[in-house]
Amino acid sequence: MPIVQAQGKSIECPTGANLRQALLKHGVDLYNDRANIINCHSLGTCGTCAVAIAGPVSPLTWKEKGRLALHPHSLVGSREKGRRLACQVKVLGDIQVTKYDRFWGQGDAIVWSGSKT
């Protein structure tokens, strides 16, 4: 089973598991500020679960492409920076996840990473 490294934790999950669900199930702080209250709950429409991922995951979905093409992600080049929406990602192997600052995770400062601290 793949290992997801996020916020200093190593999380084992089945191949094909939804990344957002795996992170939340294991107490990872996926959302910045008040986004934990007003997120879209996996619909792929809000963009607040944006993270950077290193390792094998599913390809971009049409929902991700559409959301990352909109404000504020479009202004800062989130897609070009390799940001993905955790709610749309399926884990296909061992990965490391990094969360960035700003409300939608579109910033440049690391909030947490897959490295153990």
C-alpha atoms as one frame of an Amber mdcrd trajectory, in Angstrom:
protein
   0.000   0.000   0.000   1.224   3.501  -0.801   2.597   5.780   1.900   1.519
   9.440   1.918   3.929  11.755   3.726   2.244  14.965   4.875   2.646  17.345
   7.811   5.378  15.128   9.254   3.125  12.043   9.197   3.392   8.806   7.239
  -0.062   7.632   6.211  -0.714   4.253   4.649  -3.646   4.117   2.231  -4.928
   1.836  -0.515  -3.866   2.428  -4.114  -6.477   4.694  -5.695  -7.470   6.333
  -2.394  -8.702   9.913  -2.513  -5.912  12.136  -1.163  -8.217  14.608   0.638
 -10.042  11.831   2.471  -6.789  10.116   3.483  -5.290  13.366   4.820  -8.379
  14.408   6.777  -8.871  10.899   8.203  -5.387  11.127   9.715  -5.737  14.626
  11.161  -3.686  16.545   8.599  -4.482  20.287   8.544  -5.371  20.488   4.852
  -7.042  23.899   4.931  -5.617  27.345   5.690  -7.461  29.948   7.741 -11.258
  29.453   7.691 -11.213  27.309   4.548 -11.848  24.298   6.778 -15.353  25.703
   7.323 -16.296  26.931   3.846 -14.629  24.403   1.527 -16.624  22.575  -1.147
 -16.250  19.117   0.485 -14.659  17.387  -2.533 -16.684  18.919  -5.343 -13.516
  20.394  -6.863 -15.031  23.863  -7.069 -13.395  25.910  -4.304  -9.682  25.196
  -4.743  -8.833  25.505  -1.031  -7.311  22.010  -0.826  -4.513  22.912  -3.275
  -1.234  21.163  -2.492   2.001  20.259  -4.256   2.614  16.544  -4.708   5.779
  14.613  -5.493   5.162  11.053  -6.618   2.662   9.027  -8.633  -0.931  10.266
  -8.604  -3.841  10.347 -11.046  -3.776  12.836 -13.943  -5.413  16.257 -13.678
  -9.192  16.038 -13.851 -11.302  18.446 -15.882 -12.517  19.937 -12.588  -8.936
  20.648 -11.517  -8.015  22.174 -14.848 -11.062  24.418 -14.671 -10.611  25.484
 -11.040  -6.879  26.115 -11.339  -7.590  28.312 -14.367  -9.682  30.657 -12.186
  -8.834  33.392  -9.683  -6.776  33.298  -7.469  -4.937  30.234  -8.758  -4.692
  31.630 -12.280  -3.067  34.862 -11.066  -0.179  33.128  -9.340   0.287  30.223
 -11.746  -0.763  27.454  -9.359  -1.014  24.901 -12.145   2.417  25.829 -13.475
   3.768  25.473  -9.913   2.427  21.921  -9.841  -0.445  22.526  -7.439  -3.205
  19.952  -7.377  -6.601  19.766  -5.680  -6.325  17.051  -3.029 -10.036  16.303
  -3.400  -9.536  15.263  -7.037  -6.288  13.284  -6.646  -6.043   9.507  -6.404
  -2.913   8.151  -4.723  -1.122   5.675  -7.002   2.139   5.179  -5.081   4.326
   6.678  -2.371   3.974  10.484  -2.375   5.075  13.563  -0.471   2.569  16.377
  -0.030   3.379  20.049   0.635   0.866  22.717   1.700   1.525  26.380   0.951
   0.211  29.545   2.567  -2.613  31.927   1.619  -6.297  31.059   1.812  -6.414
  28.788  -1.254  -2.908  27.400  -0.739  -1.732  29.496  -3.667   1.140  31.204
  -1.824   4.861  30.488  -1.945   5.649  29.936   1.753   5.488  26.341   2.963
   2.953  25.748   5.761   3.908  22.063   6.106   5.545  19.404   3.997   5.885
  15.644   3.749   9.190  15.731   5.582   9.179  14.516   9.155  10.046  17.307
  11.565
